[in-house]
């Protein structure tokens, strides 16, 4: 996908928050006009920044790690749901073309 001018951080954060709320990465990456791997780089940076911010705000390391683990669990569930949808699509296509 084309690389355009540098996008303001608040726009990137808005896309990442929508992803963390449950929207699909593929659709968001397409809307943002970035590659899917590029979009996941945005997500990783957002999480690193969030962790650093929590550390600066006085959250202890254990609480920050717990919050990060919760985020990873949420991401895992989103990826599993996306995989189920893709698997169902493939099965539908296989049945359709038999």
Biopython code that builds the backbone (N, CA, C, O; Angstrom):
import numpy as np
from Bio.PDB.StructureBuilder import StructureBuilder

atoms = [
    (1, "UNK", "N", (0.852, -1.175, 0.000)),
    (1, "UNK", "CA", (0.000, 0.000, 0.000)),
    (1, "UNK", "C", (0.893, 1.232, 0.000)),
    (1, "UNK", "O", (2.034, 1.174, 0.461)),
    (2, "UNK", "N", (0.387, 2.336, -0.509)),
    (2, "UNK", "CA", (1.243, 3.514, -0.616)),
    (2, "UNK", "C", (1.616, 4.078, 0.745)),
    (2, "UNK", "O", (0.842, 4.046, 1.702)),
    (3, "UNK", "N", (2.834, 4.595, 0.788)),
    (3, "UNK", "CA", (3.246, 5.268, 2.019)),
    (3, "UNK", "C", (3.051, 6.758, 1.798)),
    (3, "UNK", "O", (3.673, 7.356, 0.920)),
    (4, "UNK", "N", (2.208, 7.332, 2.580)),
    (4, "UNK", "CA", (1.913, 8.743, 2.426)),
    (4, "UNK", "C", (2.728, 9.569, 3.390)),
    (4, "UNK", "O", (3.708, 9.087, 3.958)),
    (5, "UNK", "N", (2.332, 10.797, 3.575)),
    (5, "UNK", "CA", (3.036, 11.650, 4.537)),
    (5, "UNK", "C", (2.866, 11.098, 5.951)),
    (5, "UNK", "O", (1.938, 10.340, 6.235)),
    (6, "UNK", "N", (3.774, 11.493, 6.817)),
    (6, "UNK", "CA", (3.725, 11.010, 8.202)),
    (6, "UNK", "C", (2.390, 11.365, 8.834)),
    (6, "UNK", "O", (1.940, 12.510, 8.784)),
    (7, "UNK", "N", (1.774, 10.366, 9.424)),
    (7, "UNK", "CA", (0.449, 10.521, 10.027)),
    (7, "UNK", "C", (0.601, 11.023, 11.462)),
    (7, "UNK", "O", (1.487, 10.565, 12.183)),
    (8, "UNK", "N", (-0.249, 11.958, 11.883)),
    (8, "UNK", "CA", (-0.191, 12.439, 13.276)),
    (8, "UNK", "C", (-0.440, 11.296, 14.260)),
    (8, "UNK", "O", (-1.231, 10.394, 13.987)),
    (9, "UNK", "N", (0.234, 11.342, 15.391)),
    (9, "UNK", "CA", (0.149, 10.267, 16.379)),
    (9, "UNK", "C", (-1.275, 10.063, 16.879)),
    (9, "UNK", "O", (-1.675, 8.928, 17.138)),
    (10, "UNK", "N", (-2.053, 11.142, 17.021)),
    (10, "UNK", "CA", (-3.418, 10.979, 17.531)),
    (10, "UNK", "C", (-4.277, 10.168, 16.561)),
    (10, "UNK", "O", (-5.195, 9.472, 16.997)),
    (11, "UNK", "N", (-4.002, 10.242, 15.256)),
    (11, "UNK", "CA", (-4.743, 9.429, 14.289)),
    (11, "UNK", "C", (-4.345, 7.962, 14.417)),
    (11, "UNK", "O", (-5.198, 7.075, 14.379)),
    (12, "UNK", "N", (-3.057, 7.715, 14.567)),
    (12, "UNK", "CA", (-2.578, 6.346, 14.741)),
    (12, "UNK", "C", (-3.201, 5.747, 16.003)),
    (12, "UNK", "O", (-3.677, 4.612, 15.989)),
    (13, "UNK", "N", (-3.195, 6.508, 17.078)),
    (13, "UNK", "CA", (-3.771, 6.037, 18.339)),
    (13, "UNK", "C", (-5.249, 5.699, 18.177)),
    (13, "UNK", "O", (-5.731, 4.726, 18.758)),
    (14, "UNK", "N", (-5.964, 6.490, 17.398)),
    (14, "UNK", "CA", (-7.386, 6.242, 17.181)),
    (14, "UNK", "C", (-7.598, 4.891, 16.484)),
    (14, "UNK", "O", (-8.488, 4.130, 16.863)),
    (15, "UNK", "N", (-6.775, 4.593, 15.460)),
    (15, "UNK", "CA", (-6.882, 3.309, 14.767)),
    (15, "UNK", "C", (-6.547, 2.151, 15.710)),
    (15, "UNK", "O", (-7.238, 1.132, 15.722)),
    (16, "UNK", "N", (-5.488, 2.316, 16.493)),
    (16, "UNK", "CA", (-5.072, 1.250, 17.406)),
    (16, "UNK", "C", (-6.142, 1.002, 18.463)),
    (16, "UNK", "O", (-6.428, -0.151, 18.784)),
    (17, "UNK", "N", (-6.733, 2.047, 19.005)),
    (17, "UNK", "CA", (-7.787, 1.883, 20.005)),
    (17, "UNK", "C", (-8.987, 1.149, 19.422)),
    (17, "UNK", "O", (-9.616, 0.339, 20.103)),
    (18, "UNK", "N", (-9.306, 1.432, 18.158)),
    (18, "UNK", "CA", (-10.405, 0.707, 17.505)),
    (18, "UNK", "C", (-10.060, -0.773, 17.374)),
    (18, "UNK", "O", (-10.923, -1.633, 17.546)),
    (19, "UNK", "N", (-8.787, -1.071, 17.066)),
    (19, "UNK", "CA", (-8.343, -2.465, 16.987)),
    (19, "UNK", "C", (-8.465, -3.144, 18.348)),
    (19, "UNK", "O", (-8.972, -4.261, 18.445)),
    (20, "UNK", "N", (-8.006, -2.476, 19.384)),
    (20, "UNK", "CA", (-8.063, -3.042, 20.729)),
    (20, "UNK", "C", (-9.499, -3.200, 21.217)),
    (20, "UNK", "O", (-9.772, -3.999, 22.113)),
    (21, "UNK", "N", (-10.414, -2.438, 20.625)),
    (21, "UNK", "CA", (-11.824, -2.549, 20.975)),
    (21, "UNK", "C", (-12.507, -3.693, 20.228)),
    (21, "UNK", "O", (-13.661, -4.021, 20.507)),
    (22, "UNK", "N", (-11.783, -4.306, 19.265)),
    (22, "UNK", "CA", (-12.357, -5.481, 18.615)),
    (22, "UNK", "C", (-12.492, -5.433, 17.106)),
    (22, "UNK", "O", (-12.885, -6.430, 16.501)),
    (23, "UNK", "N", (-12.182, -4.316, 16.480)),
    (23, "UNK", "CA", (-12.276, -4.262, 15.023)),
    (23, "UNK", "C", (-11.127, -5.051, 14.395)),
    (23, "UNK", "O", (-10.080, -5.243, 15.014)),
    (24, "UNK", "N", (-11.339, -5.502, 13.163)),
    (24, "UNK", "CA", (-10.335, -6.337, 12.497)),
    (24, "UNK", "C", (-9.167, -5.510, 11.993)),
    (24, "UNK", "O", (-9.335, -4.409, 11.467)),
    (25, "UNK", "N", (-7.983, -6.070, 12.168)),
    (25, "UNK", "CA", (-6.753, -5.385, 11.760)),
    (25, "UNK", "C", (-6.721, -5.154, 10.254)),
    (25, "UNK", "O", (-6.278, -4.100, 9.796)),
    (26, "UNK", "N", (-7.185, -6.129, 9.486)),
    (26, "UNK", "CA", (-7.142, -6.011, 8.026)),
    (26, "UNK", "C", (-7.950, -4.800, 7.561)),
    (26, "UNK", "O", (-7.480, -4.004, 6.748)),
    (27, "UNK", "N", (-9.154, -4.672, 8.078)),
    (27, "UNK", "CA", (-10.019, -3.560, 7.682)),
    (27, "UNK", "C", (-9.435, -2.221, 8.121)),
    (27, "UNK", "O", (-9.473, -1.247, 7.370)),
    (28, "UNK", "N", (-8.902, -2.176, 9.326)),
    (28, "UNK", "CA", (-8.325, -0.928, 9.825)),
    (28, "UNK", "C", (-7.073, -0.543, 9.046)),
    (28, "UNK", "O", (-6.859, 0.631, 8.746)),
    (29, "UNK", "N", (-6.248, -1.536, 8.720)),
    (29, "UNK", "CA", (-5.034, -1.257, 7.940)),
    (29, "UNK", "C", (-5.406, -0.715, 6.566)),
    (29, "UNK", "O", (-4.775, 0.214, 6.062)),
    (30, "UNK", "N", (-6.421, -1.296, 5.975)),
    (30, "UNK", "CA", (-6.871, -0.833, 4.660)),
    (30, "UNK", "C", (-7.397, 0.597, 4.753)),
    (30, "UNK", "O", (-7.077, 1.440, 3.915)),
    (31, "UNK", "N", (-8.199, 0.859, 5.768)),
    (31, "UNK", "CA", (-8.744, 2.210, 5.963)),
    (31, "UNK", "C", (-7.628, 3.230, 6.208)),
    (31, "UNK", "O", (-7.686, 4.359, 5.722)),
    (32, "UNK", "N", (-6.605, 2.809, 6.975)),
    (32, "UNK", "CA", (-5.490, 3.703, 7.286)),
    (32, "UNK", "C", (-4.487, 3.788, 6.132)),
    (32, "UNK", "O", (-3.584, 4.624, 6.137)),
    (33, "UNK", "N", (-4.663, 2.912, 5.149)),
    (33, "UNK", "CA", (-3.783, 2.848, 3.974)),
    (33, "UNK", "C", (-2.351, 2.508, 4.358)),
    (33, "UNK", "O", (-1.395, 3.129, 3.892)),
    (34, "UNK", "N", (-2.229, 1.494, 5.230)),
    (34, "UNK", "CA", (-0.923, 0.948, 5.604)),
    (34, "UNK", "C", (-0.994, -0.567, 5.458)),
    (34, "UNK", "O", (-2.080, -1.143, 5.391)),
    (35, "UNK", "N", (0.170, -1.205, 5.408)),
    (35, "UNK", "CA", (0.196, -2.662, 5.334)),
    (35, "UNK", "C", (-0.231, -3.240, 6.677)),
    (35, "UNK", "O", (-0.185, -2.560, 7.702)),
    (36, "UNK", "N", (-0.646, -4.499, 6.657)),
    (36, "UNK", "CA", (-1.033, -5.148, 7.910)),
    (36, "UNK", "C", (0.154, -5.238, 8.870)),
    (36, "UNK", "O", (-0.007, -4.961, 10.059)),
    (37, "UNK", "N", (1.368, -5.627, 8.380)),
    (37, "UNK", "CA", (2.517, -5.623, 9.310)),
    (37, "UNK", "C", (2.813, -4.223, 9.858)),
    (37, "UNK", "O", (3.181, -4.077, 11.024)),
    (38, "UNK", "N", (2.654, -3.206, 9.026)),
    (38, "UNK", "CA", (2.857, -1.832, 9.489)),
    (38, "UNK", "C", (1.853, -1.463, 10.566)),
    (38, "UNK", "O", (2.182, -0.777, 11.533)),
    (39, "UNK", "N", (0.621, -1.928, 10.384)),
    (39, "UNK", "CA", (-0.412, -1.654, 11.379)),
    (39, "UNK", "C", (-0.053, -2.310, 12.710)),
    (39, "UNK", "O", (-0.217, -1.709, 13.771)),
    (40, "UNK", "N", (0.441, -3.557, 12.644)),
    (40, "UNK", "CA", (0.829, -4.235, 13.879)),
    (40, "UNK", "C", (2.028, -3.556, 14.546)),
    (40, "UNK", "O", (2.183, -3.632, 15.765)),
    (41, "UNK", "N", (2.871, -2.898, 13.759)),
    (41, "UNK", "CA", (3.948, -2.104, 14.355)),
    (41, "UNK", "C", (3.370, -0.935, 15.143)),
    (41, "UNK", "O", (3.866, -0.592, 16.217)),
    (42, "UNK", "N", (2.313, -0.325, 14.597)),
    (42, "UNK", "CA", (1.630, 0.751, 15.328)),
    (42, "UNK", "C", (1.110, 0.231, 16.669)),
    (42, "UNK", "O", (1.263, 0.878, 17.705)),
    (43, "UNK", "N", (0.488, -0.959, 16.625)),
    (43, "UNK", "CA", (-0.083, -1.537, 17.846)),
    (43, "UNK", "C", (1.020, -1.797, 18.871)),
    (43, "UNK", "O", (0.865, -1.476, 20.049)),
    (44, "UNK", "N", (2.127, -2.376, 18.422)),
    (44, "UNK", "CA", (3.234, -2.675, 19.331)),
    (44, "UNK", "C", (3.789, -1.397, 19.953)),
    (44, "UNK", "O", (4.050, -1.356, 21.155)),
    (45, "UNK", "N", (3.969, -0.362, 19.147)),
    (45, "UNK", "CA", (4.485, 0.915, 19.660)),
    (45, "UNK", "C", (3.505, 1.522, 20.665)),
    (45, "UNK", "O", (3.915, 2.043, 21.702)),
    (46, "UNK", "N", (2.215, 1.452, 20.353)),
    (46, "UNK", "CA", (1.192, 1.989, 21.249)),
    (46, "UNK", "C", (1.279, 1.296, 22.612)),
    (46, "UNK", "O", (1.205, 1.943, 23.656)),
    (47, "UNK", "N", (1.437, -0.029, 22.582)),
    (47, "UNK", "CA", (1.508, -0.782, 23.839)),
    (47, "UNK", "C", (2.778, -0.462, 24.619)),
    (47, "UNK", "O", (2.747, -0.342, 25.844)),
    (48, "UNK", "N", (3.905, -0.325, 23.899)),
    (48, "UNK", "CA", (5.153, 0.047, 24.579)),
    (48, "UNK", "C", (5.012, 1.417, 25.236)),
    (48, "UNK", "O", (5.420, 1.613, 26.380)),
    (49, "UNK", "N", (4.429, 2.363, 24.494)),
    (49, "UNK", "CA", (4.239, 3.709, 25.041)),
    (49, "UNK", "C", (3.310, 3.685, 26.248)),
    (49, "UNK", "O", (3.536, 4.392, 27.230)),
    (50, "UNK", "N", (2.270, 2.871, 26.167)),
    (50, "UNK", "CA", (1.325, 2.759, 27.273)),
    (50, "UNK", "C", (2.007, 2.187, 28.515)),
    (50, "UNK", "O", (1.767, 2.638, 29.635)),
    (51, "UNK", "N", (2.851, 1.198, 28.298)),
    (51, "UNK", "CA", (3.581, 0.603, 29.416)),
    (51, "UNK", "C", (4.526, 1.626, 30.044)),
    (51, "UNK", "O", (4.600, 1.736, 31.268)),
    (52, "UNK", "N", (5.241, 2.368, 29.215)),
    (52, "UNK", "CA", (6.144, 3.402, 29.728)),
    (52, "UNK", "C", (5.372, 4.472, 30.492)),
    (52, "UNK", "O", (5.812, 4.943, 31.540)),
    (53, "UNK", "N", (4.222, 4.845, 29.957)),
    (53, "UNK", "CA", (3.389, 5.854, 30.617)),
    (53, "UNK", "C", (2.919, 5.351, 31.986)),
    (53, "UNK", "O", (2.901, 6.101, 32.962)),
    (54, "UNK", "N", (2.538, 4.071, 32.040)),
    (54, "UNK", "CA", (2.084, 3.521, 33.318)),
    (54, "UNK", "C", (3.224, 3.475, 34.328)),
    (54, "UNK", "O", (3.016, 3.703, 35.520)),
    (55, "UNK", "N", (4.425, 3.181, 33.847)),
    (55, "UNK", "CA", (5.579, 3.160, 34.744)),
    (55, "UNK", "C", (5.866, 4.558, 35.284)),
    (55, "UNK", "O", (6.191, 4.721, 36.460)),
    (56, "UNK", "N", (5.744, 5.556, 34.425)),
    (56, "UNK", "CA", (5.990, 6.939, 34.865)),
    (56, "UNK", "C", (4.920, 7.415, 35.832)),
    (56, "UNK", "O", (5.187, 8.259, 36.688)),
    (57, "UNK", "N", (3.704, 6.879, 35.703)),
    (57, "UNK", "CA", (2.621, 7.344, 36.565)),
    (57, "UNK", "C", (2.651, 6.700, 37.952)),
    (57, "UNK", "O", (1.784, 6.965, 38.785)),
    (58, "UNK", "N", (3.645, 5.860, 38.189)),
    (58, "UNK", "CA", (3.791, 5.293, 39.518)),
    (58, "UNK", "C", (3.277, 3.874, 39.654)),
    (58, "UNK", "O", (3.322, 3.310, 40.747)),
    (59, "UNK", "N", (2.794, 3.286, 38.579)),
    (59, "UNK", "CA", (2.342, 1.912, 38.647)),
    (59, "UNK", "C", (3.572, 1.023, 38.834)),
    (59, "UNK", "O", (4.584, 1.202, 38.157)),
    (60, "UNK", "N", (3.478, 0.078, 39.742)),
    (60, "UNK", "CA", (4.638, -0.787, 39.942)),
    (60, "UNK", "C", (4.766, -1.774, 38.778)),
    (60, "UNK", "O", (3.840, -1.942, 37.984)),
    (61, "UNK", "N", (5.912, -2.412, 38.694)),
    (61, "UNK", "CA", (6.215, -3.283, 37.563)),
    (61, "UNK", "C", (5.235, -4.457, 37.484)),
    (61, "UNK", "O", (4.831, -4.844, 36.387)),
    (62, "UNK", "N", (4.855, -5.020, 38.609)),
    (62, "UNK", "CA", (3.934, -6.155, 38.619)),
    (62, "UNK", "C", (2.583, -5.764, 38.006)),
    (62, "UNK", "O", (2.041, -6.486, 37.169)),
    (63, "UNK", "N", (2.046, -4.611, 38.433)),
    (63, "UNK", "CA", (0.763, -4.160, 37.893)),
    (63, "UNK", "C", (0.859, -3.863, 36.401)),
    (63, "UNK", "O", (-0.068, -4.164, 35.649)),
    (64, "UNK", "N", (1.974, -3.274, 35.968)),
    (64, "UNK", "CA", (2.164, -2.983, 34.549)),
    (64, "UNK", "C", (2.237, -4.276, 33.742)),
    (64, "UNK", "O", (1.674, -4.362, 32.651)),
    (65, "UNK", "N", (2.936, -5.289, 34.280)),
    (65, "UNK", "CA", (3.029, -6.574, 33.591)),
    (65, "UNK", "C", (1.675, -7.259, 33.535)),
    (65, "UNK", "O", (1.332, -7.875, 32.526)),
    (66, "UNK", "N", (0.902, -7.158, 34.613)),
    (66, "UNK", "CA", (-0.434, -7.744, 34.635)),
    (66, "UNK", "C", (-1.318, -7.078, 33.582)),
    (66, "UNK", "O", (-2.059, -7.755, 32.869)),
    (67, "UNK", "N", (-1.237, -5.751, 33.487)),
    (67, "UNK", "CA", (-2.019, -5.032, 32.482)),
    (67, "UNK", "C", (-1.591, -5.448, 31.082)),
    (67, "UNK", "O", (-2.432, -5.606, 30.197)),
    (68, "UNK", "N", (-0.290, -5.626, 30.875)),
    (68, "UNK", "CA", (0.206, -6.047, 29.570)),
    (68, "UNK", "C", (-0.268, -7.456, 29.238)),
    (68, "UNK", "O", (-0.622, -7.729, 28.091)),
    (69, "UNK", "N", (-0.282, -8.351, 30.213)),
    (69, "UNK", "CA", (-0.766, -9.716, 29.992)),
    (69, "UNK", "C", (-2.243, -9.714, 29.621)),
    (69, "UNK", "O", (-2.674, -10.481, 28.760)),
    (70, "UNK", "N", (-3.010, -8.859, 30.265)),
    (70, "UNK", "CA", (-4.435, -8.760, 29.924)),
    (70, "UNK", "C", (-4.605, -8.312, 28.484)),
    (70, "UNK", "O", (-5.462, -8.825, 27.763)),
    (71, "UNK", "N", (-3.798, -7.364, 28.070)),
    (71, "UNK", "CA", (-3.855, -6.885, 26.689)),
    (71, "UNK", "C", (-3.508, -8.009, 25.728)),
    (71, "UNK", "O", (-4.150, -8.162, 24.689)),
    (72, "UNK", "N", (-2.493, -8.797, 26.071)),
    (72, "UNK", "CA", (-2.103, -9.921, 25.215)),
    (72, "UNK", "C", (-3.209, -10.966, 25.131)),
    (72, "UNK", "O", (-3.432, -11.543, 24.066)),
    (73, "UNK", "N", (-3.895, -11.214, 26.225)),
    (73, "UNK", "CA", (-5.000, -12.168, 26.228)),
    (73, "UNK", "C", (-6.118, -11.675, 25.318)),
    (73, "UNK", "O", (-6.694, -12.455, 24.559)),
    (74, "UNK", "N", (-6.422, -10.392, 25.392)),
    (74, "UNK", "CA", (-7.455, -9.809, 24.533)),
    (74, "UNK", "C", (-7.058, -9.949, 23.067)),
    (74, "UNK", "O", (-7.877, -10.324, 22.229)),
    (75, "UNK", "N", (-5.802, -9.646, 22.764)),
    (75, "UNK", "CA", (-5.304, -9.775, 21.392)),
    (75, "UNK", "C", (-5.393, -11.211, 20.910)),
    (75, "UNK", "O", (-5.794, -11.463, 19.774)),
    (76, "UNK", "N", (-5.023, -12.150, 21.763)),
    (76, "UNK", "CA", (-5.080, -13.558, 21.399)),
    (76, "UNK", "C", (-6.508, -13.965, 21.045)),
    (76, "UNK", "O", (-6.728, -14.655, 20.050)),
    (77, "UNK", "N", (-7.462, -13.546, 21.843)),
    (77, "UNK", "CA", (-8.860, -13.865, 21.560)),
    (77, "UNK", "C", (-9.314, -13.251, 20.244)),
    (77, "UNK", "O", (-10.055, -13.877, 19.486)),
    (78, "UNK", "N", (-8.869, -12.020, 19.969)),
    (78, "UNK", "CA", (-9.224, -11.382, 18.702)),
    (78, "UNK", "C", (-8.629, -12.147, 17.527)),
    (78, "UNK", "O", (-9.296, -12.334, 16.509)),
    (79, "UNK", "N", (-7.394, -12.585, 17.654)),
    (79, "UNK", "CA", (-6.752, -13.350, 16.582)),
    (79, "UNK", "C", (-7.430, -14.701, 16.390)),
    (79, "UNK", "O", (-7.600, -15.155, 15.259)),
    (80, "UNK", "N", (-7.812, -15.334, 17.469)),
    (80, "UNK", "CA", (-8.529, -16.609, 17.355)),
    (80, "UNK", "C", (-9.861, -16.419, 16.635)),
    (80, "UNK", "O", (-10.237, -17.234, 15.792)),
    (81, "UNK", "N", (-10.576, -15.340, 16.969)),
    (81, "UNK", "CA", (-11.851, -15.069, 16.304)),
    (81, "UNK", "C", (-11.637, -14.804, 14.815)),
    (81, "UNK", "O", (-12.401, -15.283, 13.977)),
    (82, "UNK", "N", (-10.605, -14.048, 14.496)),
    (82, "UNK", "CA", (-10.301, -13.770, 13.093)),
    (82, "UNK", "C", (-9.925, -15.053, 12.361)),
    (82, "UNK", "O", (-10.330, -15.249, 11.215)),
    (83, "UNK", "N", (-9.160, -15.927, 13.003)),
    (83, "UNK", "CA", (-8.798, -17.215, 12.395)),
    (83, "UNK", "C", (-10.022, -18.080, 12.155)),
    (83, "UNK", "O", (-10.119, -18.739, 11.120)),
    (84, "UNK", "N", (-10.965, -18.091, 13.103)),
    (84, "UNK", "CA", (-12.200, -18.862, 12.908)),
    (84, "UNK", "C", (-12.969, -18.353, 11.700)),
    (84, "UNK", "O", (-13.469, -19.140, 10.896)),
    (85, "UNK", "N", (-13.063, -17.033, 11.574)),
    (85, "UNK", "CA", (-13.785, -16.455, 10.431)),
    (85, "UNK", "C", (-13.102, -16.818, 9.118)),
    (85, "UNK", "O", (-13.767, -17.163, 8.141)),
    (86, "UNK", "N", (-11.779, -16.740, 9.097)),
    (86, "UNK", "CA", (-11.047, -17.084, 7.877)),
    (86, "UNK", "C", (-11.190, -18.570, 7.546)),
    (86, "UNK", "O", (-11.358, -18.934, 6.383)),
    (87, "UNK", "N", (-11.124, -19.418, 8.556)),
    (87, "UNK", "CA", (-11.287, -20.853, 8.333)),
    (87, "UNK", "C", (-12.679, -21.145, 7.777)),
    (87, "UNK", "O", (-12.827, -21.962, 6.868)),
    (88, "UNK", "N", (-13.696, -20.480, 8.322)),
    (88, "UNK", "CA", (-15.054, -20.672, 7.823)),
    (88, "UNK", "C", (-15.186, -20.222, 6.372)),
    (88, "UNK", "O", (-15.873, -20.865, 5.578)),
    (89, "UNK", "N", (-14.528, -19.120, 6.030)),
    (89, "UNK", "CA", (-14.558, -18.646, 4.644)),
    (89, "UNK", "C", (-13.924, -19.657, 3.698)),
    (89, "UNK", "O", (-14.459, -19.950, 2.629)),
    (90, "UNK", "N", (-12.775, -20.186, 4.111)),
    (90, "UNK", "CA", (-12.079, -21.174, 3.281)),
    (90, "UNK", "C", (-12.953, -22.409, 3.095)),
    (90, "UNK", "O", (-13.071, -22.920, 1.982)),
    (91, "UNK", "N", (-13.567, -22.892, 4.172)),
    (91, "UNK", "CA", (-14.444, -24.056, 4.069)),
    (91, "UNK", "C", (-15.621, -23.780, 3.146)),
    (91, "UNK", "O", (-15.997, -24.633, 2.342)),
    (92, "UNK", "N", (-16.200, -22.598, 3.257)),
    (92, "UNK", "CA", (-17.310, -22.231, 2.371)),
    (92, "UNK", "C", (-16.867, -22.223, 0.920)),
    (92, "UNK", "O", (-17.599, -22.684, 0.044)),
    (93, "UNK", "N", (-15.685, -21.709, 0.659)),
    (93, "UNK", "CA", (-15.173, -21.669, -0.701)),
    (93, "UNK", "C", (-14.890, -23.077, -1.217)),
    (93, "UNK", "O", (-15.136, -23.374, -2.386)),
    (94, "UNK", "N", (-14.377, -23.939, -0.353)),
    (94, "UNK", "CA", (-14.087, -25.320, -0.763)),
    (94, "UNK", "C", (-15.377, -26.042, -1.130)),
    (94, "UNK", "O", (-15.424, -26.762, -2.128)),
    (95, "UNK", "N", (-16.414, -25.856, -0.335)),
    (95, "UNK", "CA", (-17.708, -26.497, -0.613)),
    (95, "UNK", "C", (-18.301, -25.929, -1.893)),
    (95, "UNK", "O", (-18.867, -26.667, -2.700)),
    (96, "UNK", "N", (-18.176, -24.651, -2.076)),
    (96, "UNK", "CA", (-18.749, -23.975, -3.249)),
    (96, "UNK", "C", (-18.115, -24.463, -4.543)),
    (96, "UNK", "O", (-18.809, -24.579, -5.553)),
    (97, "UNK", "N", (-16.837, -24.747, -4.544)),
    (97, "UNK", "CA", (-16.138, -25.112, -5.766)),
    (97, "UNK", "C", (-15.932, -26.612, -5.937)),
    (97, "UNK", "O", (-15.179, -27.028, -6.817)),
    (98, "UNK", "N", (-16.574, -27.418, -5.130)),
    (98, "UNK", "CA", (-16.438, -28.872, -5.292)),
    (98, "UNK", "C", (-17.232, -29.360, -6.460)),
    (98, "UNK", "O", (-17.236, -30.557, -6.747)),
]
sb = StructureBuilder()
sb.init_structure("model")
sb.init_model(0)
sb.init_chain("A")
sb.init_seg("    ")
for serial, (resi, resn, name, xyz) in enumerate(atoms, 1):
    if name == "N":
        sb.init_residue(resn, " ", resi, " ")
    sb.init_atom(name, np.array(xyz, "f"), 0.0, 1.0, " ", f" {name:<3s}", serial, name[0])
structure = sb.get_structure()
